[in-house]
Amino acid sequence: MMEQYKDLWISGHSITGYPGAHNSTPVASVLYQRPDNSVVDLTTLNVHNFAFEDHEVAELIGLELARLIVDSCYPELLREREETKRDIERQRRNSPYRRR
């Protein structure tokens, strides 16, 4: 599950612990979409000790955790996004394949 939230993209998904496992743990990600449509993962939280039998519930919990991360760390995430933008621009300027 992905949605835009406060100028960032958030994602909630679930992973299983090991092959054959029936429990899923929630994963929360905060993402930034670059102008070229590639995606940068600003931060990810995987809650290993919080297992659910229903993977869809784990995904919803992951999405809510991502929303909480954005709410509590919004200024830091924006700084990280701006640093990423500067890094991309610096790499583009220093690229030997740059158009002149």
N, C-alpha and C positions, 0 to 999 in steps of 0.2 A: 504494500500500500504506500502510495506517495501522494503528497499534496503540497501546494505552496502555502507557506505560513510566514508572515512578516518578511517578505522579500527574500526568503530562503526556501529551499525545498526540504521537506522532512520525509523520512521513510521509516516505516515500521514493518519488520519482517520477522520470521522465526527460523530457527535452526534446530535440528535434532542433535542430540549429544553424541550418538554413535550409531553405526548401522544397526537397524532392527529396533531402535528405540521408539517408543510410542509417545514420549514427552517432547515438547518443543519449548525452547526458551526464547524470550523476546529480545529483539535487537532493534536499537534506535539509531538512526543516522541523520545527520544534518548535512545537507549538500548545497553546493553552489554551482549554478550552470554558467559556464563561460560564454562569451559572445559567439564562439565557434560551435556552440551546442555540446561541447564535451562537459563532463561533470567532475567536480572535485569534491571528495568527501572531507568536510571540515572536521567532523568528529563522529565517532561511533561508540555506542555503549552496548555491550553484550552482558545480559544478566544471567550468568550461568546457574545460579542457585534458585532460580525462580521458574519452575517448570510447569507447563500446562499440558493436559491431554489433548486439547483442541488447538491446532496450530493457528486457526483464525483468531482465537482469543489472544494468543501470544502476539500475533501481528498487531492487533488493536492496542494492546498494552505497549508494544514497541513504538507505535505512532504517538500515543499519549506521552511516553517518556521523551520522545524527540521534541514534542511541543513544550514539555517542561524544561528541557535543556535550552531551547531557544528563549523561553521566557526568563530563565534565570541567568543566562550567559549572553544575552543579545549583543551588548557592546563588544565583548571579546570576539564573538563570531563575526561581527562586522569588520573588526580589525583584521582578523584572519582572512576574510574575503578580500579586503583591500590589499593585503600583503600578497595574496595569490595573484591579484590583478597586476600588481607591480612586477612580480616575478615573471609573469607571462610576457609583459611588455619588454622587460629587460632581455629575456630570451629571444624574443622576436627581433629586437634591435641588433643583438649580437650574433644572430644566425647567419651562416655563410650563404644560405639560400634566399636571403631577403631580396625582395624586388627593389630595384633602384629607380 
